[in-house]
Amino acid sequence: MSHNQNVEQRAAGPAEAERARVHKRTLAVVILSQVLGGAGLAAGIAVGALLAQEMLGSDALSGLPTGLFTLGSALAAYLVGRSTQRFGRRLGLAYGFIAGGLGALGVVIAAVIDSVPLLFVALFVYGSGTATNLQARYAGTDLAPAHRRGFGASMAMVATTIGAVAGPNLIDPLGGFADSIGVPTLAGPFILAAVAYSAAGMVLFLFLRPDPYLLARSIADETTEVGGTVSAAASVPKAGIGAYVGATVMVLTQVVMIMIMTMTPIQMRAHNYEMAAVGLVIGLHVGSMWLPSLFTGILVDKLGRAPMVVASGVTLLIASLLAALAPGDSLFLLILALVLLGVGWNFGLVSGTALVVDATVPQNRPKTQGAIDVFVQLAGASGAILSGVIMSATSYQLLAIGGGVLALVLIPVLLWARRKQSP
């Protein structure tokens, strides 16, 4: 067991009892917020590219919406991480979701008045909800014992499934509702996103008490003082090599997933699929991103971080090849490819999250987590923007194959880490 983990586990019995009680309450509140957050998250994924295609009249720029709200996610991840380090999880997560709700409302207004500049700004702000949705998984690990960190992260993620699956499958009724009030059809899901993100922020602001991060940091500080074996200079060490490995895993899986996911609705529309079919495919994909968390956390804790990273790379490779080889009229194979794409991303995110938490302590954890999520989101933004350019210049098939090749880089990353950690 690492020194960081030993320091965290020396708390007294009463402190551990309080820790367990607050951890249970924290998971309940985070789960409720993630159900709402999932619905907000799904809007941009399902129709963002199609809305841009309609307003811009260009396939080459159809990856721009995902790129913009992913760039917004990067800034939000940095701000939420810094805010958490100083004020705790509650305020950072609450304000992040509310900002995402305001961004979604801005997208609706931009669609109504047909303003492309406002659309770009609003999508950037909307990205705050995406970043906050991801950052919330860390709240599930703040008070979790070392051997249950994968479970803590996954439970915070799995609740997203409900809203994330429902959101894309409400495209048709939301489009009808939007039409009835004079809003463009494709902006309908963003009406749901505005309400859902704002509600998630309010749930966290009102009920995430006591703050899980502030309590975890307090326990760690008291343990260090009581133990008396850790010097003041070493009380806040730098993150271990596991944080770099975890960051790399999350960056690579994010890029592969976003590149293929962003262009799939465009590929489907090119083959004359109805919006209901697009909503089904993206809904199942988003569900597969979050639902496996029911089991992924347990597997990460039981089998280990490294085997699950390998599983992520292999699953993403299979998904990419299926997407590339599926005939244009085969809805079943496209669904299978996008489901496996979501599962591979889930494996990478949960195992990467656990690696980062293992390699940090409460005193440096939020700052490190926020910085890593910035890189994850920037990588995703680059992948989203380039995906439209690559597909326009080549094909969806070559884009998917490129994603599969990139996923295999996860394996040499693990081998490098193992050599660095060897005595």
N, C-alpha and C positions, 0 to 999 in steps of 0.2 A: 504494500500500500504506500502511496506517495506521502511525502512530508505534509503537503497541503491538506490531504484528506485526514491525516492523523491530527493535525491542529484543529480541524473542524469537529472531530468526533470526541474531543475531551470535555465537552460541556457537562454540567452537573445534571442529575436526574430531573429535578423540577424544571430546569430550562428545557430539557428534552421533551418533557410532557407538554409544555407550552408550545414548543416548536411543532410537535405532531398535531396538536389541536389547530393551530393557525394554518398549518400546511393543508389540512383537510378542508378548512373553510376557504382558503385561497383557491384550491382546485375547483370548488363548487362555483365561486364567483367568476373565475376565469372561464370555466366551461360555459356559463351562461353568456358571457360577453363574446365568446368565440362563435357560438351559434349565430348571434346577430352579425358579428364581423364577417363570417363566411358568406352570408348573403350579399354584403357589400363588396366583398372581394370578387365574387363571381361575375359581377356586371362588366367590369373592364375586360376580363378575360374573354367573356362570351361575345360581346358585341363591340368592343373598343376598336378593333381593326376594321370591322365592317362599317362603323360610323365614320371613321377617318376616310375609308375608301369612298364612301358616298359623298362626304363633304369636300374631299380633295380631288376626287376623280382620278386617282392614281394608285395602281397596285404597288409600285415601288416604295411608296411612302406609307403603306398600310401597317407596317411594323412600328411606325412612329408613336402611336398611342401607348403601346406597351412599353416602348422605350422611355417615353416621357413620365408615365406614372411610376416606372421603375427608378428613374433618376430622382423623382420626388421621394420615393421610398428610401433611397440612399441618404438623402439629406435628413429625412425624418428619423432614420435609424441612428444617425449620429446624434441628433438632438434628443431623442428618447434615451439613448445610452447615457449622455451627459446629464440629462435631467434626473435619471434614476440614480446615478452616482451621488447626486447632491440631495435630491428631495424624495427618492423612493420610487417604487414602481407605479403607485396609484396615479400620481399626477401626470407622469410621462405618458403612460398608456391611455389615460382618459383624454388628454388633450390631443394625442395623436389620432385617435379614432374620430374625435369631433372635427378635427381639421380635414380628415378624409371625407366626412359627410359634407362639409362645405364645398370641397372640391367636386364631389359628385353633383351637388346642386348647380355648381358653375358649368359642368358639362351639359346639363339639361338646358340651362339658359343659352349657352353657346349654340346648341342645336336649334333652339327656337328662333334665334336671331341670325343664324347662319354666320357666326363669327369664328373663323378659324383661329385667329390669335387668342381669343378668349378660350377656345377649346384647348389649345396647347397649355395655357396657364392653368386652367382648371384640372386638366389631366395630371399635371405636375403636382398640384396640391392634393388631388385624389390619391396619389401614391402614398400619402401619409397613412392612410388606412391599411394599405398592404404591408408596410413596414411594421406598423403597430400590431397587426394580426400575427406577424412572425415573432415580434419581440415578446408577445404575451407568453410564448412557450417557456421563456426563461423564468417567468413568475412561478411556473410549476416545478422548477428545480431549486429555487432559492432555499427552501427549507427541507428538501428531500434528502434522506440519507444517501451516502455515496453509492450504495448498491441499488438504489431505486431512482437514480437520476434519469435514466432512459425512460422509465415509466412515468415520471413526473412530467417530462417534456411531452411525451406522447399523449397523455391525458389532456393536456392543455391544447393539443393540436386536434385531437379526434373530434371534438365538439364542432369544429369548423365544418365538418362533413355535412351536417344537417342543412345549414344555410347555403353552403357552397353547391350542393347538389340541387337544392330547391331553386336557387337563383336562376341558373341557365334554363331550367325547365319551365320557368315562368315568363320566358321571353315573349311567347305569343300573347298570353293574357295581359302582360304589362305593355306590350306594344299596342294592343287594343285599347287599353286604358289611356295610354299616351295620346293615341289618335283622338279619343273622345274629348280630351281637354286641349287639343290644338298643339300637342308636342309631337315632333317627329318620332316615328315608330321605334327606331333604334335607340332613342334616348330613354325609352321606358324603363329598362333595367336600372338606369342610373337614378331614377326616382326612388326605387327600392333601396339602392345603395346609400342615398342621402339619409333616409330614415334609419336604416339598419346600423350604419356606422355611428350616427349620433346617439342612438339608443345604447350601443355597446359602450361608448364613452361614458355615458351617464351611469350605467351599471357599475363600471369600475370606479368612477369618482365617488359614488355613494356607498359602495359596499366592500371595497377592497381595504378593509381595516381589521386589525392592524396591518401595516404595510409589510409584506413578506420579506422584501429585501432589507429594509431597515432593521427588522428583527434579526435576520440572519447575520447582518453585520455586527449588531450589538452582541449577539451570542459569541461570534468569533473574536471580537475585541475582548470580552470578558474571559474567554478561554485562554487567550494569549497572556493576559495579565495574571490569571491564576496559575497557569502552567509554569510561567517564569523561565521557560527554556528558549524562548524566541526573542532575539534582540530587537530593539526598536527599528534598527536599520533594515532588519530582515523581515519585519512584520508584514510588509506589503511587497512581496517578491514579484518579479516579472512573471508573466505567463510562461508556462512550460512549452516544450516543443509540440505537445498534443494540441495546443491551441492553433498552431500553424497548420498542422495536419487537418484538424477539423475545419478550419477556414477554407483550405484548398478543396476539401471534399464538397463543402456547401457551394463554393463558387462554381466548380465544374458541373455539379448536378443542376444548379440553377441555369447555367448557360444552355446546356443540352435541352432541358425541359422547355425553357421559354422559346428557344429558336423554333422547335417543332410545333409546340402548342400554338404560338402566335400565327403561324402560317396555315395551320390546318383549316380554320374557317374559310380562308381565301381559297384553298385547294378544293374544299367541298362546294363552295358557291360556283367555282369554275366548272364543276361537274353537275351543276343544276340541282343540288340538294336543297330542300326547303329549309327555312329557318328552324322549324321544329326538329329536324334531323341534326342541324348544327348545335342546337341547344342540348339535345340528347348526348351527342358525342362529348361536348365540352363539360356537360354536367357530370357524366360518368368519369371523365378524366379528372376533374377537380375533386370528385368524391374519392377517387383512387389515390389522390395526393394526400388526403387526410384520414380516411377511414382505416387504412392499415395500421395507423397508430395504436389501435386497440391491441395489436400484437407486436408491432415493431419495437416498442419500448421494452417489452419483456424479453424479446430476442436479443436486443442490444445489451441488456443487463446480464442475461444468461449465457449467450454464446460469445459475447465480447464485441468491442467496437470494430476491430479490424475485419472479422468475417462478414459483418453487415455492410462495411464499405465495399468489399469485393462483390457482395450480392447486389449492391446498388449499381456498380459498373456493369456487371453482366446483364442485369435486367434492363438498364438503359440501352445497352447495345442491341438486345433482342427487340426492344420496342422500336428503335430507330430503323432496323432492317425491315421489320414488319411494315412500318409506315412507308418506307421506300418501295417495297415490293408489292404492296396491296394494290389491286386494280382500282381504277377510279370509281367504279360502280359497286365496290364491295364495302358496304357499310359495316358489316360484321368485322372484317379485318382491320378497318380503320378504328373501330371502337376498341378492339383488342390491343392495337398498338398504343392508343392514347391511354388506356387503362394501365398497361405495363409502364408507360412513360411516367405516369403519376406514382406508381408503386416504387419505381426506381428512385425517383426524386425523394419520396418519403423515407426510404431506407437511408439515403445519403444525408438528409436533413436531421433525422433523429440521431444517427450515429455520430455525425459531425458535431451536433449540439452537445452530446454527452462528452465527446473528446474535449471540447472547449471548457465545459464546466469542470471536468476532472483536472484540467491544467491551470485552473485559476482558484482564487480564494475570494470570499465576499468583498474584501476591501478593493480588489482590482477588477472584479468580475463584470459589472455593468459597463464600465468604460471599454473593456476588451470586447465584450459582446456587441456593443454598439459599433465599434470600429470594424469588427468582422462583418457585421450585417451591411455596413456601408459598401465594403468590397463585393459582397454577395449581390447587392442590388445594382451596383455599377456594372458588374459583369453581366447581370441579367439584362440591364438596359442596352448594353452594347450588343448582346445577342439578339435582342428584339429588333433593334434598329437595323442591324446587318442582315437579319433574316429576310426582310422584304427585299433588300438589294440583291442578296444572293439568289433568292427564288426568282426574282425578275430577270436576273442575268443568266441563270442556269435552269434549275427546275426544283420542284418540291422534293423529288427523289434524291438528288444530289445533296440538298440541304439536310435531309434526314440521315443519309449515310455519313456525312461530315459530323453530325452530332454523335453517332455511334462510335466513330473513331475517337472523338474527344473524350467520351465516357471511359474508354480503356485507360486513359492517363491516370485514373484513380489507383490502379494497381502499382505502377512504379512509385507513386507518391508514398504508398504504404511501405514499400521496400526501402525507400530512402529514409523514412522515419525510423524504421527498425534498425538500420545501420547507425543512425545518429544516436539512438538510445542504447546501443550495445556498449558494454564497458570496454 
